Amino acid sequence: MVSKKYSGSQKAIYNSCKKALDKLGYKIISDNVRQGTIKAKKKSSFFSFGNNISINVSPKNDNEIELLIKSESIGIQIIDWGTNSEIENDLIQLVSSYLI
């Protein structure tokens, strides 16, 4: 799980998360803008059984929004070889690039 704090609007960060998921090929399973939650999934490939992504965008104070991203492998994959961490970091970087 990774987290990053941003200044700005919760809705802008939330929308940037959805845009980043789409760009990286994830299918949004559920999203709730009011709660600031997004769940997404990527199907399996030759290298992976697939991943589930959970995102939470929540206000921490008047000027700070916290973004939490968690990636989990699907299925019986025993070792993720750093894949989940890489996915989380890729999403954070892409979201950040949309907010510039």
C-alpha positions in Angstrom: 0.0 0.0 0.0 1.2 3.5 -0.9 -0.1 6.8 0.2 0.5 10.4 -0.9 -0.9 13.7 0.2 -2.0 16.4 -2.2 -3.4 19.9 -1.9 -6.4 20.6 -4.0 -9.8 19.3 -4.5 -10.8 15.7 -3.6 -12.9 15.5 -6.8 -9.9 16.4 -9.1 -7.7 13.8 -7.4 -10.5 11.2 -7.6 -11.0 11.9 -11.4 -7.3 11.7 -12.0 -7.3 8.3 -10.3 -10.0 7.1 -12.7 -8.1 8.5 -15.7 -4.9 6.8 -14.6 -6.6 3.4 -14.1 -8.1 3.7 -17.6 -4.8 4.5 -19.1 -3.1 1.5 -17.5 -5.8 -0.9 -18.7 -7.8 -1.4 -15.4 -11.5 -2.0 -15.4 -13.4 0.0 -12.7 -15.6 -2.5 -10.8 -17.1 0.1 -8.4 -16.6 3.7 -7.6 -18.3 6.1 -5.2 -17.2 9.7 -5.5 -19.0 10.7 -2.3 -17.0 8.1 -0.2 -13.9 8.7 -2.4 -13.5 5.0 -3.2 -12.6 3.2 -6.4 -12.1 -0.6 -6.9 -10.6 -1.8 -10.2 -9.4 -5.0 -11.7 -6.9 -6.1 -14.4 -7.3 -9.5 -16.0 -4.5 -12.1 -16.0 -1.7 -12.1 -18.5 1.2 -14.4 -19.2 3.1 -12.8 -16.3 0.4 -12.4 -13.7 -2.9 -13.8 -12.5 -4.2 -10.2 -12.5 -4.6 -7.6 -9.8 -7.3 -5.9 -7.7 -6.8 -2.2 -7.0 -8.4 -0.4 -4.1 -8.2 3.4 -4.0 -9.3 5.8 -1.2 -9.2 9.5 -1.7 -10.0 11.3 1.6 -9.7 14.8 3.1 -7.2 15.0 6.0 -7.7 18.7 6.8 -8.8 21.9 5.1 -6.0 21.8 2.5 -4.8 18.3 2.4 -6.2 15.2 0.6 -4.7 11.7 1.1 -4.6 9.2 -1.7 -4.2 5.5 -0.6 -3.6 2.9 -3.3 -3.4 -0.9 -2.6 -2.7 -3.5 -5.2 -3.3 -7.2 -4.5 -2.6 -10.2 -6.7 -5.5 -12.3 -7.8 -5.4 -16.1 -7.4 -2.8 -18.4 -6.1 0.2 -16.2 -6.9 2.6 -16.9 -3.9 5.3 -14.3 -4.7 4.5 -11.0 -6.4 8.1 -10.2 -7.2 7.5 -6.5 -6.4 4.7 -6.2 -9.0 2.1 -4.8 -6.6 4.5 -2.2 -5.3 5.4 -1.3 -8.9 1.7 -1.0 -9.9 1.0 1.3 -6.9 3.9 3.5 -7.6 3.0 3.7 -11.3 -0.5 4.8 -10.4 0.8 7.5 -7.9 3.1 8.9 -10.6 0.4 9.0 -13.2 -2.1 10.6 -10.9 0.5 13.2 -9.9 1.3 14.0 -13.5 -2.4 14.7 -14.2 -2.6 17.1 -11.3 0.3 19.4 -12.4 
